[in-house]
Amino acid sequence: MIAGYNPEDKVFLAVDCIIFGFDDEDLKVLLIQRDFEPERGKWSLMGGFLKKNETLNDAAARILNRLTGVHDVYMEQLYSFSEVDRDPVERTISTSYYSIINIENHNEELIENYNAKWFSLSKVPNLIFDHNAMLDKAIKRLRRRTSINPIGFELLPEKFTMRQLQKLYEAILDKELDKRNFINKINSMDILIKLKEKDMTSSTKGSFLYKFDQKKYDEKKINNFYLKL
């Protein structure tokens, strides 16, 4: 070790993941029940420590996959939390990430192994350490990102109804949206393909299904837009 590094303090670097999912009606967050001290038995975000051979992005992807079994999902670094007393055991800095996944795509067996559970945002229990603050910051970031970039669509199945899309936006923004205005705004984005198929579970007439025009969708993700709802 270089001599100039020897007297410096050593601290742990953790990565905590806020994992959002959507079940056609409600925006949810995935939490785990801790099985070790401190705060054993209490609810927590999914986290872990950075390994020597990892970048922060690598660690976040590993933690996300370990819990859900999914790869290549939308993930964004959120914020670093460095209060001196945030962890009662060791001096630990945590960098938080948030990700959004389709609940149907997660691995239920993995989630059961980690004693994890999906919670509606309105029913989130008190979390350990500063994890409630992490969650609050992630919700605000998700809402802001949804207004300038169509990231929330990763929460939907490949084929979806316009009602499902509206319910997703209402869940993220936490407000009711006018149906006609919403449809007009979404159509103005020009990223949807209307299919001939219908979802017959919602009414006797059924509702047309849509999917994304992937090329246009990817362009919108790169070139920010503003969708005021």
C-alpha positions in Angstrom: 0.0 0.0 0.0 1.2 3.5 -0.8 2.4 5.1 2.4 0.3 8.2 2.0 -2.9 6.1 2.2 -2.1 4.4 5.5 -3.3 7.0 8.0 -6.6 7.6 6.2 -9.9 6.4 7.7 -11.5 3.3 6.2 -15.3 3.2 5.6 -17.7 0.7 4.2 -19.5 1.5 0.9 -23.0 0.0 0.5 -25.4 -0.1 -2.3 -29.2 0.0 -1.7 -31.8 -0.6 -4.4 -35.3 0.8 -4.5 -37.2 -1.6 -6.8 -40.5 -0.4 -8.2 -43.1 -2.6 -9.8 -46.6 -2.1 -11.2 -49.5 -4.6 -10.9 -52.0 -3.0 -13.3 -53.5 -1.0 -10.5 -50.9 0.2 -8.1 -47.2 1.3 -8.0 -45.3 -0.9 -5.5 -41.9 -1.2 -3.9 -40.1 -4.4 -3.1 -38.9 -4.7 0.5 -37.1 -7.5 2.5 -37.4 -8.4 6.1 -34.0 -8.4 7.7 -32.8 -11.7 9.2 -29.8 -10.3 11.1 -29.0 -7.6 13.6 -29.2 -4.7 13.9 -32.9 -4.2 13.2 -33.6 -7.9 12.8 -37.2 -8.6 11.6 -37.7 -5.1 10.3 -38.4 -4.1 6.7 -35.5 -2.8 4.6 -34.5 -2.0 1.0 -32.4 -4.6 -0.7 -28.8 -3.8 -0.3 -25.2 -5.1 -0.1 -21.6 -4.0 0.0 -19.4 -3.0 -2.9 -16.9 -5.6 -3.8 -13.3 -4.8 -4.7 -13.7 -5.8 -8.3 -17.0 -4.0 -8.9 -18.2 -0.6 -10.0 -21.2 0.8 -8.2 -23.3 0.0 -11.3 -22.1 -3.6 -11.2 -23.0 -4.0 -7.5 -26.5 -2.5 -8.0 -27.1 -4.9 -11.0 -25.9 -7.9 -8.9 -28.1 -7.0 -6.0 -31.1 -6.5 -8.2 -30.6 -9.8 -10.0 -30.0 -11.7 -6.7 -33.4 -10.7 -5.5 -35.6 -10.7 -8.6 -33.7 -12.9 -11.1 -34.1 -10.2 -13.9 -31.4 -8.7 -16.0 -31.1 -5.6 -18.2 -33.7 -3.5 -16.5 -33.9 0.3 -16.2 -31.7 1.3 -13.3 -30.5 4.8 -12.3 -28.1 6.0 -9.6 -30.0 8.1 -7.2 -28.0 9.7 -4.3 -25.3 9.0 -1.8 -26.2 9.0 1.9 -23.3 9.7 4.2 -24.6 10.8 7.6 -22.0 9.7 10.2 -24.4 7.8 12.4 -26.7 6.3 9.6 -25.5 2.8 10.4 -25.1 1.9 14.1 -22.5 -0.8 13.4 -19.9 0.7 11.2 -19.2 3.9 9.4 -21.0 3.2 6.2 -21.8 5.4 3.1 -24.6 4.1 0.9 -25.2 4.9 -2.7 -28.8 4.3 -3.7 -30.2 3.2 -7.0 -33.7 2.8 -8.2 -35.0 0.4 -10.8 -38.4 -0.3 -12.4 -39.5 -3.8 -13.4 -42.6 -5.5 -14.5 -43.9 -7.5 -11.5 -44.9 -10.4 -13.9 -41.2 -10.8 -14.8 -39.7 -11.2 -11.4 -38.6 -14.6 -9.9 -41.1 -15.4 -7.2 -38.9 -18.2 -5.8 -36.0 -15.9 -5.3 -38.2 -13.4 -3.6 -39.6 -16.1 -1.2 -36.0 -17.1 -0.3 -35.2 -13.5 0.7 -38.6 -13.1 2.6 -39.4 -10.2 0.3 -42.8 -8.6 -0.3 -44.3 -6.0 -2.6 -45.8 -3.0 -0.7 -48.1 -0.3 -2.1 -46.5 3.0 -1.7 -49.3 4.1 0.6 -48.7 1.1 2.9 -44.9 1.1 3.2 -43.9 0.3 6.8 -41.3 2.2 8.8 -37.9 1.1 7.3 -34.5 0.7 8.9 -31.9 3.4 9.1 -32.5 6.1 6.4 -34.2 3.9 3.9 -37.5 5.8 4.1 -35.6 8.9 3.0 -34.1 6.9 0.1 -37.5 5.8 -0.9 -39.0 9.3 -0.8 -36.1 10.6 -2.9 -36.6 7.8 -5.4 -40.3 8.5 -5.8 -39.7 12.1 -6.5 -37.0 11.2 -9.0 -39.3 8.7 -10.8 -42.1 11.3 -11.1 -39.7 13.8 -12.5 -38.2 11.4 -14.9 -41.6 10.2 -16.1 -42.4 13.8 -17.2 -39.3 14.1 -19.3 -38.5 10.6 -20.5 -40.8 7.5 -21.0 -39.0 5.3 -18.5 -42.2 4.2 -16.7 -43.2 2.0 -19.6 -40.8 -0.7 -18.5 -43.4 -1.4 -15.8 -46.0 -2.6 -18.4 -46.4 -6.0 -20.1 -45.4 -6.2 -23.8 -49.0 -5.7 -24.8 -51.2 -3.3 -22.8 -54.4 -1.3 -22.9 -54.7 2.4 -22.9 -56.4 2.1 -19.5 -53.4 0.2 -18.1 -51.1 2.9 -19.4 -53.2 5.6 -17.8 -53.4 3.7 -14.5 -49.6 3.5 -14.5 -49.2 7.2 -14.9 -51.8 7.9 -12.2 -50.0 5.5 -9.9 -46.6 7.2 -10.5 -47.9 10.8 -10.3 -50.4 10.0 -7.5 -53.2 11.8 -9.1 -56.2 11.2 -11.4 -55.9 12.1 -15.0 -58.6 13.1 -17.5 -59.0 10.2 -19.9 -59.4 12.2 -23.1 -56.6 14.5 -22.4 -54.3 11.7 -21.4 -55.0 9.7 -24.7 -54.4 12.8 -26.8 -51.1 13.5 -25.0 -49.9 9.9 -25.3 -50.9 9.8 -29.0 -48.9 13.0 -29.6 -45.8 11.2 -28.5 -46.1 8.9 -31.5 -44.5 5.8 -29.9 -47.4 3.4 -29.7 -48.6 0.8 -32.2 -52.3 0.0 -32.0 -52.8 -3.8 -32.5 -55.8 -5.6 -33.9 -56.0 -7.7 -30.8 -58.3 -6.8 -27.9 -58.3 -7.4 -24.2 -61.7 -8.9 -23.6 -61.5 -8.9 -19.8 -62.4 -5.3 -19.3 -65.7 -5.1 -21.2 -67.9 -7.0 -23.6 -66.6 -4.9 -26.5 -63.1 -5.3 -25.3 -60.2 -2.8 -25.3 -57.6 -2.5 -28.1 -54.1 -3.6 -27.1 -51.0 -1.5 -27.8 -47.3 -2.1 -27.9 -44.3 0.3 -28.2 -42.7 1.2 -31.5 -39.3 0.2 -30.2 -37.3 2.4 -32.5 -39.3 5.5 -31.7 -39.4 4.6 -28.1 -35.6 4.3 -27.9 -35.2 7.7 -29.6 -37.5 9.3 -27.1 -35.5 7.8 -24.3 -32.4 9.4 -25.7 -33.9 12.7 -26.7 -35.8 14.1 -23.7 -39.3 15.3 -24.2 -41.8 17.0 -21.9 -45.2 15.5 -21.3 -47.3 17.7 -19.1 -50.2 15.8 -17.6 
